[in-house]
């Protein structure tokens, strides 16, 4: 049986790939706005009595972190902690997460820090520690004996005292983690420091940082592929796009763009590193001399009412019938048509990637079935 030629069209205004891969921020009161005011120190008076704390934020040790209004990145408040002192004293913020983490899921962690202008030292690493249940050690005023799952470091230290600096990372949860601890988990003996203007060396030098906008978000799986193997008629090209948020790309010839134009037969592959995950896919493109029977369908469209690429349609030459079914990621049938002129407007769904099953035939009796994906971009 001769197979009809398959063509993928990627409209130049579109991106193939799903929308932001991040879920909801699970850090409760991520910007410290839930405190009744600029309360200064928060501290444990006893194992059951925390002064100036909220149900979301409290110290993880005998240290006394601060809630301030001196220099917020957003809102009106921010946190503040000593991360290095001559006496090896450390302070830590602990947050009760809004929801527990899910086992074997990746999580992206991010916060913003700024060195207090009066600090004469800077450190080069911050850590994020996740625990199952609350962790508080009131006997500890020093570095906590914990190994953070996520660290971010910077050569030369985090020295900016005029702008916030983003620190971030990711890890795979074991399941049930519901508390987050933020700070410097290295002792003075193992920490790397940078001496700044005003450094005295007489025991009064400290590193104190503002903290704001703390995020912990579950990462959806990198959800894209290059589609089915395809055939090219002479003089035609196929444009593949695997655009993802905050991603890097590597194609078989070393190209690093998010799109690639295939103009000849061969095996094409791309490796996408996005949101702490890496995925690789390949596709075989063949050249056909006989292009009488063709079928065309896009891999994405934008149902936004601007009359440009508003619908998903199937077209081609010499088609006798087209049966098309579209499913969501949970396997629910959301569109079904038996017309060669069928068009799905996507109005009944949210932005996502959907599975397309097409059973088609041509006037000379040839038939073919295709399985593909289409991205709805709103």
Protein Blocks (a to p, Z undefined) as FASTA:
>chain_A
ZZddddddddfkbccddddfbdcdfbghklopmpgbdnbjaddfbfklcghiafkbccfb
fbdcdddfklpfbhjbdcdddfbdfkopacddddddfbdcdehiacdddddddddfkbcb
dcfbdcddddedjaddfkbcbdcdbdcfbdcddehiaabfkbccddddddddebhpabdc
eddfbdfklpccdddehiaonopaccddddehiaddddddddddebjaddddehiacddd
fbdehiacddfkopabfbdcdfbecdddddddeehiacdddddddddfblkbccdddfbd
cdehnopakbccdddehiabdcdddddfkopafbdcfbfkbccehlmpccdddddddddd
dfkopacdddddddddZZ
